[in-house]
Amino acid sequence: MAKVSAICVSDKRGIQKHYVESAILKENHGIVGDAHAGNWHRQVSLLSKKDIDDFIARGAEVFPGAFGENIIVDGIDLSKINIRTYIQIGKTVIRLTQRGKECHSHCQIYHKMGECIMPKLGVFSEVIKGGEIEVGDEVKILHQDEKFTAAVITLSDRCFNKDNEDISGPTIVKELLAKNYDVIEQILLPDNKELLKKELIRLADQREVNLILTTGGTGFSEKDVTPEATLEVIDRNVPGISEAIRAESLKITKHAMLSRAVSGIRKKTLIINLPGSPKACLESMAVFMDTLPHGLKLLQGIKVDK
């Protein structure tokens, strides 16, 4: 039986947490009294006891909460559990939202050991059903959310600087919601290749989002670097989607041949570049949205009919 090995909290961020025998999980908030609780997707952090034990075996001297984790789970390898999976702890329920995190300032453990397991092996969650949890509570894997997840990124210096309103991003989000996607993030960035690469990597690797749609930055301008950023982060190219968009768009305007948009796969995430105008975004999405679920299921390893 998998169980809670330790519960840890702190009233300030950036410090090691301390052990407690029990805690209150609050729905859509996190652990009552913990500094990381709040209205966001990283309300409760978890580590597998096995990962901590392996780290100790390499010479580390650590205690519960040393990595900033809220809950240590014994008997489950959290690295094998998909993001968007529901987990029952006692009578409460959480949903995994992110795997790993960026380490902005190295902790004491890193300085002593040269590494820290939280950025790679820690998982984060949001509270779906609240209640009290105690050390020794049983932990059960329930099920994975069946909705596909999506993120939308707008690339525009003018919108980022608030000279113009971002209309394309919300337009894409509205269409995704109409198609029953769970849009977990909407991001506005300047036309900057490195910033876009960073967000694409984070969304694919940590949040494990199924679909990322970008809008803007696909033309001939010197600042149009969306295709280059995408190509630098994907593992596999999916040219058919962008080719189909261009083919259909050419029926509307000859300017479609000037699009440099690309599509590709990073791990289990599909990334598709869309044009900058709201109208062109909707026209492009109409080309692939009905076909997309087949490909996304294949990416997730779900058996589909041919």
DRENPAGU-666596 format. One record per atom (N, C-alpha, C): residue in three letters; x, y, z. Coordinates in steps of 0.001 Angstrom, whole numbers, padded with zeros to 6 digits, always signed. Atoms other than C-alpha are relative to their C-alpha. Last residue first. Layout:
<atoms>
ALAXYZ/...
</atoms>
This chain:
<atoms>
LYS-000672-000544+001184/LYS-007006+003575-038372/LYS-001034+000580-000951/ASP+000377+000697+001220/ASP-008814+003146-035045/ASP+000675+000675-001196/VAL+001058-000627+000784/VAL-006912+004539-032103/VAL-000305-000855-001217/LYS+000357+000763+001182/LYS-004842+003067-029280/LYS-001164+000655-000712/ILE+001370+000533-000076/ILE-003631+005729-026875/ILE-000328-000701-001307/GLY-000050+001455-000062/GLY+000157+006137-026732/GLY-001364-000636+000137/GLN+000156+000443-001385/GLN-000091+009823-025815/GLN+000053-001521+000144/LEU-001114-000542-000785/LEU+001304+010891-029192/LEU-000037-000489+001442/LEU-001184+000789+000354/LEU-001152+008571-030955/LEU+001216+000463+000801/LYS+000141+001301-000656/LYS-003986+010240-029068/LYS+001201-000895-000296/LEU-000310-000200-001417/LEU-002740+013657-030143/LEU-000139-001299+000790/GLY-001435-000111-000203/GLY-002658+012542-033778/GLY+000385+000149+001461/HIS-000614+001271+000411/HIS-006241+011305-033830/HIS+001509+000024+000265/PRO+000123+000991-001076/PRO-007428+014329-031830/PRO+000640-001346-000335/LEU-000995-000038-001067/LEU-005925+016703-034475/LEU-000157-001081+001075/THR-000940+001113+000182/THR-008025+015751-037501/THR+000921-000165+001205/ASP+000759+001253-000007/ASP-011032+017922-036596/ASP+000901-001223-000115/MET+000565+000312-001316/MET-008803+020839-035602/MET-000756-001328+000036/PHE-000535+001168-000697/PHE-006612+020771-038717/PHE-000737-000429+001269/VAL-000649+001002+000852/VAL-007910+023065-041470/VAL+000322-001275+000785/ALA+001054+000767+000672/ALA-010396+025017-039348/ALA+000580-001110-000859/MET+000472+001023-000928/MET-007462+026064-037176/MET-001083-000866-000629/SER-001020+001043-000124/SER-005899+027874-040130/SER-000475-001134+000895/GLU-000037+000718+001277/GLU-009050+029850-040954/GLU+000999-001146+000059/LEU+001199+000836+000068/LEU-009448+030736-037273/LEU-000039-000799-001295/CYS-000115+001059-001020/CYS-005855+031968-037048/CYS-001185-000958-000086/ALA-000852+001050+000557/ALA-006175+033863-040347/ALA+000201-001148+000991/LYS+000736+000653+001077/LYS-009128+035831-038968/LYS+000810-001161-000583/PRO+001049+000857-000556/PRO-007328+036584-035701/PRO-000752-000780-001078/SER+001328-000617-000007/SER-004237+037906-037540/SER-001054-000961+000543/GLY+000211-001012-001028/GLY-000746+036772-036513/GLY-001403+000570+000066/PRO-000262-001384+000409/PRO-000436+033497-038383/PRO-000327+000981+001118/LEU+001116-000612+000720/LEU-000330+030106-036608/LEU+000360+001433-000402/ASN-000055-001449+000191/ASN+002655+027991-035560/ASN-001203+000466-000806/ILE+000417-000483+001312/ILE+001813+024473-034350/ILE+000081+001523-000020/ILE-000122-001456+000093/ILE+003489+022614-031475/ILE-000342+000420-001416/LEU+000054-000488+001375/LEU+002466+019031-030614/LEU+000007+001522+000015/THR+000712-001258+000238/THR+003569+017805-027185/THR+000084+000388-001468/LYS+001381+000369+000309/LYS+004507+014226-026329/LYS-000880+001223-000252/LYS+000450+001054-000903/LYS+008305+014699-026498/LYS-001424-000415-000368/ARG-001004+000090-001046/ARG+008611+017842-028611/ARG-000526-000959+001057/ILE+000250+000718-001249/ILE+006649+017451-031821/ILE+001208+000121+000922/GLY-000879+001080-000417/GLY+006534+019758-034832/GLY-000358-000558+001363/SER+000667+000816-001019/SER+004769+022371-036896/SER+000934-001131+000379/VAL-000362+001413-000060/VAL+006215+025200-038994/VAL-000828-000693+001087/ALA+000449+000768-001170/ALA+005124+028672-040099/ALA+000402-001464-000106/ARG-001105+000912-000315/ARG+007203+030407-042802/ARG-000358-000901+001185/SER-000036+000510-001375/SER+004207+032120-044404/SER+001155-000978+000187/LEU-001076-000662-000732/LEU+004993+033924-047651/LEU+000092-000462+001456/MET-001262+000643+000381/MET+002938+031493-049748/MET+001192+000619+000729/ALA-000204+001207-000813/ALA-000122+032656-047795/ALA+001319-000686-000326/HIS-000997-000306-001024/HIS+000241+036086-049441/HIS+000288-001217+000889/LYS-001302+000441+000488/LYS-001588+034619-052443/LYS+001109+000284+001008/THR-000937-001069+000322/THR-004821+035007-050487/THR+001336-000576-000460/ILE+000548-001260-000506/ILE-007960+032932-049896/ILE+000873+001182-000396/LYS+001288-000169+000660/LYS-007275+029753-051871/LYS-000644+001334+000376/LEU-000263-000511+001352/LEU-003643+030103-050814/LEU-001286+000189-000801/SER-000072-001465-000080/SER-004859+029711-047218/SER+000264+000619-001366/GLU+001354-000545-000122/GLU-005974+026146-047937/GLU+000021+001525-000004/ALA+000770+000373+001195/ALA-002556+025098-049257/ALA-001408+000585+000039/ARG-000392-000871+001109/ARG-000724+027058-046555/ARG-000824-000297-001258/ILE+000466-001359-000288/ILE-002677+025340-043782/ILE+000331+000929-001166/ALA+001453-000022+000218/ALA-002148+021917-045363/ALA-000574+001391+000252/GLU+000225+000054+001444/GLU+001610+022528-045615/GLU-001494+000071-000322/SER-000275-001336+000541/SER+001713+023625-041982/SER-000202+000048-001505/ILE+000980-000939-000544/ILE-000007+020414-040880/ILE+000210+001394-000593/GLY+001307+000100+000647/GLY+001948+018141-043217/GLY-001006+001012+000488/PRO+000217-000997+001053/PRO+005357+019372-042054/PRO-001407+000007-000584/VAL+001300+000455+000505/VAL+005360+017519-038722/VAL-000410+000964-001119/ASN+000755-000942+000818/ASN+009030+017776-037701/ASN-001323-000622-000439/ARG+000426+000518+001305/ARG+010426+015706-034868/ARG-000846+001042-000724/ASP-000733+001237+000260/ASP+012375+016536-031706/ASP-000284-000531-001399/ILE+000745+001230+000306/ILE+011222+020146-031465/ILE+000948-001178-000224/VAL+000419+000750-001193/VAL+013151+022867-029597/VAL-000699-001325-000327/GLU-001111+000266-000912/GLU+015276+024538-032295/GLU-000403-000817+001224/LEU-000883+001020+000578/LEU+012594+024231-034970/LEU+001140-000371+000944/THR+000696+001295-000009/THR+010121+026123-032793/THR+000906-001112-000505/ALA+000080+000459-001390/ALA+012502+029002-032110/ALA-000632-001384+000082/GLU-001358+000381-000418/GLU+013314+029304-035824/GLU+000003-000529+001428/PRO-000380+001298+000585/PRO+009629+029217-036790/PRO+001375-000459+000450/THR+000754+001121-000564/THR+008767+031967-034241/THR+000369-001344-000632/VAL-000905+001112-000318/VAL+011582+034300-035312/VAL-000732-001210+000574/ASP+000844+001199+000077/ASP+009747+037148-037038/ASP+000853-001253+000168/LYS+000384+000420-001352/LYS+011850+040097-035795/LYS-000865-001259+000002/GLU-001208+000433-000721/GLU+013641+040512-039131/GLU-000331-000510+001394/SER-000647-001041-000792/SER+010243+040657-040814/SER+001208-000563+000734/PHE-001322-000324+000535/PHE+009524+037952-043381/PHE+000746+001060+000806/GLY-000184-000640+001295/GLY+006526+036287-041720/GLY+001450+000287-000343/THR-000261+001018+001022/THR+005923+033732-038969/THR+000294+000589-001377/GLY-001428+000232+000185/GLY+006178+035937-035868/GLY+000362-000990-001077/GLY-000886-001110+000277/GLY+002558+035733-034788/GLY+001433-000432-000236/THR+000546-000921+000998/THR+000354+033143-033120/THR+000942+001188-000146/THR-000586-001329-000036/THR+001612+030071-031289/THR-000669+000856-001063/LEU+000231-000794+001193/LEU-000488+026993-030584/LEU+000645+001370+000191/ILE-000381-001399-000127/ILE+000767+024445-028061/ILE-000246+000678-001340/LEU-000034-000832+001202/LEU-000987+021087-027778/LEU+000415+001419+000349/ASN+000173+000766+001236/ASN-000799+018165-025345/ASN+000231+000828-001252/VAL+001216-000398+000717/VAL+000654+020046-022365/VAL-000070-000762-001323/GLU+000393+001118+000862/GLU+003319+018131-020440/GLU-001317+000277-000728/ARG+001454+000058-000074/ARG+003470+020876-017784/ARG-000578-001100-000888/GLN+000465-000056-001379/GLN+007166+020330-017171/GLN-001510-000125+000116/ASP-000735+000886-000899/ASP+008629+019177-020482/ASP-000576-000039+001409/ALA-000075+001382+000476/ALA+006219+020569-023075/ALA+000599-000930+001048/LEU+001349+000525+000186/LEU+005168+023792-021343/LEU+000022-001472-000421/ARG+000665+000146-001299/ARG+008664+024495-020038/ARG-001374-000646-000152/ILE-000632+001090-000747/ILE+010347+023794-023378/ILE-000698-000238+001322/LEU+000346+001250+000685/LEU+007909+025976-025320/LEU+000567-001203+000747/GLU+001386+000326-000309/GLU+008271+028755-022734/GLU-000432-001300-000672/LYS+000115+000311-001427/LYS+012072+028781-022881/LYS-001415-000418+000366/LYS-000579+001337-000211/LYS+012106+028620-026677/LYS-000171-000438+001455/LEU+000950+000976+000530/LEU+009767+031623-026828/LEU+000507-001411+000204/LEU+001145+000054-000916/LEU+011972+033672-024514/LEU-001026-001020-000473/GLU-000403+000716-001210/GLU+015034+032751-026565/GLU-001137-000096+001007/LYS-000178+001430+000214/LYS+013443+033701-029891/LYS+000304-000755+001289/ASN-001319+000350-000537/ASN+012116+037095-028872/ASN+000168-001507-000050/ASP-000607+000799+001068/ASP+009182+038790-030594/ASP+001448-000320+000377/PRO-000519-000819+001103/PRO+007641+039964-027329/PRO+000576-000924-001075/LEU-001440-000224+000022/LEU+005611+037442-025326/LEU+000370+001021-001065/LEU-000316-001077+000938/LEU+001961+037019-024291/LEU+001489+000307+000118/ILE-001221-000765-000245/ILE+001014+033717-022665/ILE+000186+001049-001086/GLN-000019-000924+001128/GLN-002264+031821-022275/GLN+001102+001019+000280/GLU-000780-001236-000059/GLU-002023+028756-020023/GLU-000194+000811-001284/ILE-000597-000161-001327/ILE-004127+025727-019063/ILE+000865+001247+000122/VAL-001083-000952+000230/VAL-006532+025726-021986/VAL+000624+000361+001347/ASP-000246-000684-001263/ASP-008585+022564-021428/ASP+001210+000910-000203/TYR-001360+000058-000524/TYR-009769+021570-024886/TYR+000058+000739+001332/ASN-000111+000777-001246/ASN-013483+020978-025480/ASN+001438-000236+000440/LYS-000328+001368+000412/LYS-013607+022161-029133/LYS+000309-000898+001200/ALA+001172+000496+000727/ALA-015397+025348-028066/ALA+000198-001434-000460/LEU+001014+000318-001010/LEU-012627+025867-025518/LEU-001257-000565-000660/LEU-000426+001217-000686/LEU-010069+025674-028320/LEU-001030-000434+001044/GLU+000228+001114+000921/GLU-011985+028237-030397/GLU+000403-001329+000640/LYS+001449+000194+000131/LYS-012177+030677-027480/LYS-000310-001197-000899/VAL+000477+000622-001237/VAL-008472+030231-026757/VAL-001492-000312-000104/ILE-000414+001408+000034/ILE-007582+030957-030393/ILE-000526-000739+001224/THR+000788+000635+001062/THR-009586+034187-030347/THR+000311-001485-000098/PRO+001340+000320-000505/PRO-008073+035134-026974/PRO-000893-000671-001037/GLY-000090+000977-001085/GLY-004575+034866-028483/GLY-001356-000386+000555/SER-000203+001348+000546/SER-005434+036636-031755/SER+000039-001064+001096/ILE+001303+000557+000369/ILE-006899+039747-030122/ILE+000142-001447-000456/ASP-000129+001356+000546/ASP-003837+040993-028248/ASP-001396-000561-000255/GLU+000666+001042-000775/GLU-004463+044720-027827/GLU+000215-001354-000678/ASN+001161+000624+000633/ASN-001944+047120-029337/ASN-000601-001028+000951/ASP+000362-000958+001045/ASP+000586+049564-027839/ASP-001237-000486-000754/LYS+001333-000567-000210/LYS+000595+047459-024674/LYS-000327+001137-000970/ASN-000232-001361-000511/ASN+004358+046781-024873/ASN-001290+000777+000210/PHE-000733+000149-001256/PHE+003604+043051-025208/PHE+000249+001362+000648/CYS+000952+000437-001037/CYS+000955+043806-027818/CYS+000688-000107+001349/ARG+000990-001058-000230/ARG+003373+045868-029893/ARG-001004-000377+001074/ASP-000598-001100-000753/ASP+006269+043430-029519/ASP-001042+001050+000359/SER+000222-001331+000555/SER+004072+040530-030616/SER+000640+001058+000890/LEU-001276-000681+000179/LEU+004310+036764-030147/LEU-000252+001353-000652/THR+000006-001091+000973/THR+001108+035267-028726/THR+001380+000651-000034/ILE-001045-001012-000149/ILE+001396+031896-026994/ILE-000120+001022-001124/VAL-000020-000952+001108/VAL-001563+029566-026461/VAL+001047+001068+000290/ALA-000535-001305-000403/ALA-001519+026450-024281/ALA+000106+000866-001241/ALA-000581-000878+001005/ALA-003578+023288-024667/ALA+000554+001257+000654/THR-000400-001305-000512/THR-004729+020288-022665/THR+000671+000812-001108/PHE-001300-000439+000479/PHE-006689+017374-024111/PHE+000293+001375+000587/LYS-000067-001154+000891/LYS-009554+016327-021882/LYS+001428+000222-000478/GLU+000124+000402+001396/GLU-009495+012786-020475/GLU+000071+001169-000973/ASP+000990-000851+000654/ASP-008160+013721-017039/ASP-000026-000306-001487/GLN-000537-001173+000668/GLN-006151+010775-015767/GLN-001126+000772-000661/HIS+000128+000029+001450/HIS-007474+008305-013216/HIS+000619+001268-000576/LEU+001378+000112+000463/LEU-007263+007346-009540/LEU-000070-000102-001521/ILE+000082-000592+001328/ILE-003786+006617-008179/ILE-001417-000224-000513/LYS+000499+000805+001120/LYS-004178+005889-004473/LYS+000043+000798-001293/VAL-000058-000776+001238/VAL-002272+007154-001419/VAL-000403-000906-001152/GLU-000183+000750+001240/GLU-003117+005747+002012/GLU-000041+000952-001204/ASP+001186+000112+000864/ASP-002653+008047+004991/ASP+000330-000777-001273/GLY+000524+001368-000022/GLY+000393+007239+007155/GLY-001244-000188-000834/VAL-001072+000950+000306/VAL+001230+010867+007939/VAL-000550-001409+000167/GLU-000905+000362-001092/GLU-002066+012705+008079/GLU+001101-000908-000520/ILE-000880+001127+000317/ILE-004319+014544+005642/ILE+000942-000229+001173/GLU-001199+000211-000810/GLU-007299+016742+006519/GLU+000791-001198-000528/GLY+000191+000781-001218/GLY-009789+017857+003894/GLY+001316-000155+000740/GLY-000737-000305-001208/GLY-009987+019329+000412/GLY-000315-000917+001165/LYS+000909+000247-001126/LYS-011091+017946-002930/LYS+000792+000147+001288/ILE+001324+000144+000596/ILE-009448+019189-006153/ILE-001060-000199+001088/VAL+000943+000717-000862/VAL-006197+020502-004688/VAL-001387+000013-000628/GLU+001024-000895-000517/GLU-003614+021443-007322/GLU-001021-000828+000775/SER+001416+000351+000135/SER-000424+019541-007983/SER-000888+001126+000495/PHE+000849-001011-000614/PHE+003333+019676-008384/PHE-001464-000293-000312/VAL+001222-000239+000770/VAL+005904+016991-009059/VAL-000885+000960+000786/GLY+001169-000482-000721/GLY+009515+016808-007878/GLY-001193+000145-000933/LEU+000861+001093-000434/LEU+011959+014636-009784/LEU-001225+000440+000796/LYS+000223+001048+000992/LYS+013945+017107-011892/LYS-001086-000991+000401/PRO+000242-000542+001340/PRO+013983+020436-010035/PRO-000299-001056-001053/MET+001319-000636+000166/MET+013470+018651-006674/MET-000224+000549-001411/ILE+000957+000846+000727/ILE+016420+016246-006966/ILE-001329+000697-000271/CYS+001190+000041-000854/CYS+019202+018692-006112/CYS-001080-000730-000784/GLU+001276+000266+000658/GLU+022744+018609-007493/GLU-001121+000051+001036/GLY-000159-000273+001422/GLY+026338+019551-006723/GLY-001245-000300-000801/MET-000026+001242+000764/MET+026092+017834-003343/MET+000252+000215-001500/LYS-000762+001050-000671/LYS+026951+020699-000968/LYS+000181-001230-000878/HIS-001365-000470-000232/HIS+025933+023689-003101/HIS+000866-001074+000662/TYR-000716-000053+001281/TYR+022897+021820-004369/TYR+001459+000408+000218/ILE-000254+001378+000431/ILE+021737+020908-000865/ILE+000804-000014-001291/GLN-001151+000502-000754/GLN+022132+024505+000304/GLN+000367-001417-000429/CYS+000198+000190-001438/CYS+019757+025664-002424/CYS+001279-000522+000651/HIS-000348+001324-000511/HIS+020593+027001-005893/HIS-000079-000051+001524/SER-001126-000203-000922/SER+018734+030143-006912/SER+000295-001327+000675/HIS-000518-001348+000219/HIS+016421+030144-009942/HIS+001213+000297+000888/CYS-000627-000418-001256/CYS+015821+026388-010065/CYS+000667+001350-000211/GLU-001260-000699+000190/GLU+013384+025719-012903/GLU+000519+000469+001348/LYS+000105-001452+000025/LYS+010750+023190-012027/LYS+001378+000589-000252/GLY-001237-000753-000104/GLY+010004+019479-012143/GLY-000237+001499-000028/ARG-001107+000858-000402/ARG+006808+017854-013382/ARG+001299+000814+000001/GLN-001321-000338+000543/GLN+003671+019963-013457/GLN+001044-000966+000528/THR+000027-001093+000974/THR-000085+019757-012895/THR+001347+000274-000650/LEU-001354-000397+000367/LEU-000838+016601-010895/LEU-000040+001010-001146/ARG-000255+000300+001412/ARG-004412+016552-009591/ARG+001387+000522-000358/ILE-000801-001008+000693/ILE-005224+016309-005874/ILE+000155-000409-001457/VAL-000396+000305+001374/VAL-007963+014452-004001/VAL+000799+001172-000571/THR-000181-001152+000879/THR-008662+014306-000260/THR+000410-000460-001398/LYS+001297-000315+000597/LYS-010114+011440+001770/LYS+000081+001202-000948/GLY+001031+000084-001031/GLY-006752+009877+002595/GLY-001354+000204-000647/ILE-000809+000070-001212/ILE-004623+011062-000299/ILE-000961+000035+001176/GLN+000720-000102-001268/GLN-006373+010359-003612/GLN+000979-000163+001153/ILE-000543+000844-001061/ILE-004444+011095-006792/ILE-000794+000242+001281/TYR+000608-000256-001303/TYR-005899+012458-010034/TYR+000542-001006+001007/THR+000512+001171-000717/THR-003577+012324-013066/THR-000554+000432+001358/ARG+001470+000021+000129/ARG-003262+015519-015152/ARG-000610-001254+000628/ILE+000619-001245-000433/ILE+000533+014933-015432/ILE-001482-000053-000379/ASN+000227-001084+000949/ASN+001302+011283-016038/ASN-000567+001242+000681/ILE+001398-000424+000007/ILE+002652+009056-013267/ILE-000167+001212-000921/LYS+000746+000848+000934/LYS+005929+007219-013890/LYS-001456+000432-000151/SER-000516-000272+001343/SER+008117+009901-012301/SER-000735-000800-001064/LEU+000724-001123+000594/LEU+005897+009690-009204/LEU+000484+000334-001409/ASP-001016-000706+000763/ASP+007241+006241-008371/ASP-000701+001119-000768/ILE+000372-000413+001358/ILE+004712+005185-005760/ILE+001165+000741-000636/GLY+000685+001090+000700/GLY+005338+003199-002550/GLY-000471+000341-001397/ASP-000715+001282-000035/ASP+006222+005982-000104/ASP-000818-001048-000746/VAL+000832+001176+000239/VAL+005005+009506-000873/VAL+000875-001244-000047/ILE-000859+001098+000441/ILE+006682+012581+000603/ILE-000856-001254-000079/ILE+000409+001375-000330/ILE+004366+015583+000781/ILE+001018-000985-000569/ASN+001096+000046-000965/ASN+005090+019313+000934/ASN-000304-001416+000464/GLU+001171+000800+000360/GLU+008510+019412-000729/GLU-001051+000030+001103/GLY+001143-000891+000176/GLY+010944+022274-000151/GLY-001272-000736-000373/PHE+000061-000379+001406/PHE+013946+020020-000746/PHE-001141+000992-000278/ALA-001262-000632+000387/ALA+014793+019820+002953/ALA-000007+000486-001438/GLY+000188-001416+000235/GLY+011146+019178+003863/GLY+001247+000715-000489/PRO+001253-000362+000676/PRO+011802+015771+005404/PRO-000175+001512-000090/PHE+001128+000312-000854/PHE+015495+015513+006375/PHE-001272+000381-000742/VAL+001211-000797+000159/VAL+018696+015501+004367/VAL-001093-000508+000931/GLU+000630+000006-001319/GLU+022288+014364+004787/GLU-001213+000935-000076/ALA+000687-001217-000451/ALA+023466+013502+001293/ALA-000578-000190+001394/GLY-000764-000762-000978/GLY+026032+010772+000738/GLY-000666+001260+000512/ARG-001159-000586+000677/ARG+024895+009017-002432/ARG+000775+000949+000923/ALA-000997+001055+000203/ALA+022625+006768-000354/ALA+001247+000523-000704/ILE-000699+000176-001280/ILE+020779+009914+000777/ILE+001110-001033-000142/PHE-000851-001178-000147/PHE+019892+010654-002858/PHE+000815-000082+001293/ASP-001112+000171+000943/ASP+018585+007120-003342/ASP+000985+001157+000118/ASP-000879+001043-000540/ASP+016481+007486-000183/ASP+001208-000223-000906/ILE-000726-000605-001119/ILE+015054+010792-001471/ILE+000980-001008+000587/ASP-000946-000952+000574/ASP+014129+009213-004811/ASP+000830+000673+001092/LYS-001090+000744+000620/LYS+012577+006238-003027/LYS+001048+000940-000578/LYS-000958+000358-001058/LYS+010510+008536-000809/LYS+001202-000726-000590/SER+000041+001416-000358/SER+008846+009958-003931/SER+001060-000286+001057/LEU-001179+000779+000373/LEU+008515+013751-003914/LEU-000224-001455+000388/LEU-000184+001366-000478/LEU+005438+015987-003867/LEU+001339-000565-000484/SER-001117+000697+000640/SER+004590+019679-004153/SER+000207-001371+000641/VAL-000567+001031-000876/VAL+001195+021226-003345/VAL+001093-000738-000767/GLN+000461-000190-001367/GLN-000255+024461-004793/GLN+000673-000958+000991/ARG-001013+000692-000812/ARG+001727+024572-008020/ARG-000321+000153+001486/HIS-000029+001432+000299/HIS-001093+025363-010501/HIS+001029-000776+000815/TRP-000880+000288+001120/TRP-002091+028769-009129/TRP+000130-001508-000144/ASN+000783+000242+001203/ASN-004593+030354-006738/ASN+000925-000149-001205/GLY+000542-001159+000691/GLY-002585+030008-003560/GLY-000741-000401-001259/ALA+001421+000115+000311/ALA-000512+027728-001367/ALA-000478+001267-000706/HIS+000178+000264+001433/HIS+003266+028008-001642/HIS-001469-000197-000387/ALA-000271-001187+000811/ALA+003663+029728+001736/ALA-000257-000218-001481/ASP-001245+000174+000756/ASP+001994+026904+003658/ASP+000164+001163-000975/GLY-001169-000417-000767/GLY-000547+027825+006326/GLY+001318-000158-000722/VAL+000261-001186-000826/VAL-003432+025847+004839/VAL+001238+000321+000839/ILE-000058+000315-001425/ILE-002029+023372+002333/ILE-000174+001284+000805/GLY-001209+000702-000423/GLY-003189+024114-001200/GLY-000060-000349+001472/HIS-000890-000854-000787/HIS-005644+026679-002582/HIS+001320-000708+000339/ASN-000453-001121+000834/ASN-008190+025398-005104/ASN+000935+000941+000744/GLU+000314+000069+001422/GLU-009693+023152-002392/GLU+000392+001287-000723/LYS+001136-000839+000353/LYS-007974+023472+000974/LYS-000187+000000-001504/LEU-000011-000366+001412/LEU-005728+020676+002216/LEU-001278+000786-000293/ILE+001290-000178+000653/ILE-005419+020706+006002/ILE+000222+000405-001454/ALA+000210-001306+000617/ALA-002276+019294+007582/ALA-001381+000031-000638/SER+001232-000123+000772/SER-001073+016430+009738/SER-000105+001413-000576/GLU+000700+001293+000017/GLU+002008+015073+011519/GLU-001252+000046-000874/VAL+001205-000030-000841/VAL+004186+018079+010690/VAL-000715-001340-000145/TYR+000884+001161-000081/TYR+007763+018236+009379/TYR-001197+000276+000907/HIS-000127+000807-001214/HIS+009463+021525+008565/HIS-001112-001042+000060/LYS+001250+000176-000736/LYS+010044+023171+005181/LYS+000240-000877+001237/GLN+000359+001394-000196/GLN+013349+024458+003847/GLN-001246-000094+000873/ILE-000669+000623-001143/ILE+013364+028109+002810/ILE-000434-001458+000090/GLY-001449-000023+000124/GLY+012678+029889-000475/GLY+000743-000566+001183/ARG-000557+000648+001168/ARG+009077+030750+000319/ARG+001528+000067+000038/LYS-000721-000873+000912/LYS+007925+031572+003833/LYS+000515-000816-001189/ASP+000797-001218+000151/ASP+005333+030018+006157/ASP+000691+001029-000886/SER-000780-001164-000416/SER+006763+026528+005740/SER-000853+001231-000245/VAL+000533-001333+000309/VAL+005157+023103+005478/VAL+001024+001066+000381/CYS-000894-001090-000352/CYS+006082+019411+005428/CYS-000589+001338-000451/ILE+000669-001232+000418/ILE+004087+016176+005458/ILE+000851+001162+000495/ALA-000237-001228-000758/ALA+005922+012838+005628/ALA-000819+001145-000608/SER-001133+000220-000900/SER+005652+009190+004567/SER+000286+001226+000857/VAL-000698-001246-000277/VAL+002186+009423+003043/VAL+001090-000278+001024/LYS+000453-000819-001117/LYS+001203+005946+001881/LYS+000800+001307+000079/ALA-000708-001272+000013/ALA+001351+003433-000934/ALA-000555+000893+001105/MET+000837-001200+000000/MET+000000+000000+000000/MET+000874+001252+000000/
</atoms>
